[in-house]
């Protein structure tokens, strides 16, 4: 079942609680942030001081953070749990929010997989009625949380646009992954005809993909030396990048 904004929040099923009191279910009237993270994930660690600030800032507004360590790398659950516990003691001795530990992957099955979330950190905000209000990156929480807390978020155009954009990225990723699975090995082997076939297959599915168009032009111009075909594509790409103000313009 797909998990998106408006879906009922899944259950919390962790093996151990390393910090804070155990939580068996979401309490009506409270807003929760379920944050998937790992000790080895630098963006996750970078976000933690701000999460501590958010927990302190909104603690009187019925807001609680649940950190979920569900991606630890260790040979056994005991080793992973011990490592996380020691890491938290060293790095964040005054942590003010719950940390749940899940080695067997139950939380990923309940939360990450149904929402097609791949990387971490990933933030899930659960509204006061127990439904998902937001799925995304913790960097977006400063804008989202106040609106969830005051009840204006889920009905807003902004929330619907954010959710639609996330779903679009998910679908684009599902289309592009098989292409990259072919393109990567071909480029690594410097098999440029095979790489060209792979990227043209991708463009047939996603003709507006800036990344695919860039790689296409690069292979033609710099790998196959097909100036006649590649140069017009590169010019068109640069013009589109300027006109549409693509963030990816930095490669030019």
Steps between C-alpha positions, in 0.01 A plus 500: 500500500637841401592734783458871429352817649160420648572130551450354848836483674643147524578339832822554693673162524854521633699235680634728772470853630849640551388843617171618648192315619358223279222607265246242388266725301444859394293699746214705354562873520877474471726565200785256448813509289625152409858549384690219327874538551829315554825571681700465175276745309666842506187698399309317774757594762514855369122531546494374859594824682216677321259219589598551863417869458164421341408260779580766759325775307171315448489271804213699651301481176450124517798414279719193538790367293568130452838419352509158332840335461404245237802496269796416722783294354615220730524122496239450771214690659680503835810653346299762313295591808812531716669716238204738471464527878870580545494746210203688646667515841814649348352734239166606649500437876214747552273377222143606575299268275427129468724264307364166385723223367393264220749252358266257324349765271140504622485880505639522148225263383232705673622852418784533250399239242130597466597866458770408244753682719851387417759713675541629852440723680129477430242683711139393546274749679189347657212742555282526809243263350757226436537558126813579301545874448843508338770272358833651408834633617552647849631821340138577405363471853546865598236596247273198541480444876342831610224450244438141606487608863246776433289273281540689173743275314315201355220706344740749343599523136864497611464161669329348197771642273778363721338156507443500123862600439626221725284242321624630165860454615421149619347406166786657310745303711316175428528572127863610507645222715483229228667741259784577739539126560592467131675834459735468797677178395521616138668826599731322743608266218524798263260320267365822353266347239333299778489810720337694217236230455425505874466878522284514188277235656474727801413802289223302331341458843600837653562743214511804731758360741777758524750241623424259215524779243832617644650150495366445149670812367820423689528147359441620146740794519781382726494121474380420149620830348173536311511879472225520239245328725627605840562873455136597424388296801752675723394844376135418561584372847689816594217720371246304703720519808517878470134551414365266767766589758584140574693458822714253312646786298815477714644230271525735197 
